[in-house]
């Protein structure tokens, strides 16, 4: 009469910790691990919360996978792969590509109007007469204007 009562529902899912370590070592996400184990992700989360060995197996697998990847990267670099050597240098040694940027100051362009003794019409005073304008600055006015950015 000391029989345990069946509470109903499905039997508790069995989680193979070695398989969890292997999958985590391959960088599988936890929903992927749950899928491979044949359980719902909500069930996976519940089991992981209740059993600290599951979370530990996931962490061990991730660390093992990271070490394996690092070992392969190192081997690739030792075999002469320049891209991997540069990547490792940047990430492990703090190396970076140096970009030298040169900036040149452009002399300010000043446009003045000749003030002649003639009387100019309003249209000419507004700039329609190109004969009475002169440009001071470096080079010809057209060369300087090409270097300047113009708002559109």
ChimeraX attribute file (.defattr): number of C-alpha atoms within 10 A of each C-alpha:
attribute: neighborCount
match mode: 1-to-1
recipient: residues
	/A:1	3
	/A:2	4
	/A:3	5
	/A:4	6
	/A:5	6
	/A:6	7
	/A:7	7
	/A:8	6
	/A:9	6
	/A:10	6
	/A:11	8
	/A:12	8
	/A:13	12
	/A:14	10
	/A:15	16
	/A:16	11
	/A:17	16
	/A:18	13
	/A:19	16
	/A:20	26
	/A:21	25
	/A:22	19
	/A:23	23
	/A:24	24
	/A:25	22
	/A:26	16
	/A:27	17
	/A:28	18
	/A:29	12
	/A:30	16
	/A:31	15
	/A:32	14
	/A:33	22
	/A:34	20
	/A:35	13
	/A:36	14
	/A:37	18
	/A:38	13
	/A:39	15
	/A:40	14
	/A:41	16
	/A:42	11
	/A:43	13
	/A:44	21
	/A:45	16
	/A:46	11
	/A:47	18
	/A:48	17
	/A:49	12
	/A:50	11
	/A:51	11
	/A:52	10
	/A:53	13
	/A:54	21
	/A:55	18
	/A:56	15
	/A:57	22
	/A:58	26
	/A:59	16
	/A:60	17
	/A:61	24
	/A:62	21
	/A:63	16
	/A:64	17
	/A:65	19
	/A:66	16
	/A:67	13
	/A:68	14
	/A:69	14
	/A:70	13
	/A:71	12
	/A:72	12
	/A:73	17
	/A:74	15
	/A:75	13
	/A:76	15
	/A:77	17
	/A:78	12
	/A:79	11
	/A:80	10
	/A:81	13
	/A:82	12
	/A:83	11
	/A:84	17
	/A:85	17
	/A:86	16
	/A:87	16
	/A:88	17
	/A:89	13
	/A:90	13
	/A:91	11
	/A:92	9
	/A:93	10
	/A:94	9
	/A:95	12
	/A:96	11
	/A:97	7
	/A:98	6
	/A:99	6
	/A:100	6
	/A:101	6
	/A:102	6
	/A:103	6
	/A:104	6
	/A:105	6
	/A:106	11
	/A:107	9
	/A:108	11
	/A:109	14
	/A:110	10
	/A:111	12
	/A:112	11
	/A:113	14
	/A:114	10
	/A:115	10
	/A:116	8
	/A:117	6
	/A:118	6
	/A:119	9
	/A:120	13
	/A:121	10
	/A:122	9
	/A:123	9
	/A:124	13
	/A:125	12
	/A:126	9
	/A:127	12
	/A:128	12
	/A:129	13
	/A:130	9
	/A:131	10
	/A:132	15
	/A:133	13
	/A:134	13
	/A:135	15
	/A:136	13
	/A:137	13
	/A:138	12
	/A:139	9
	/A:140	11
	/A:141	15
	/A:142	9
	/A:143	10
	/A:144	17
	/A:145	11
	/A:146	9
	/A:147	9
	/A:148	11
	/A:149	7
	/A:150	7
	/A:151	4
	/A:152	3
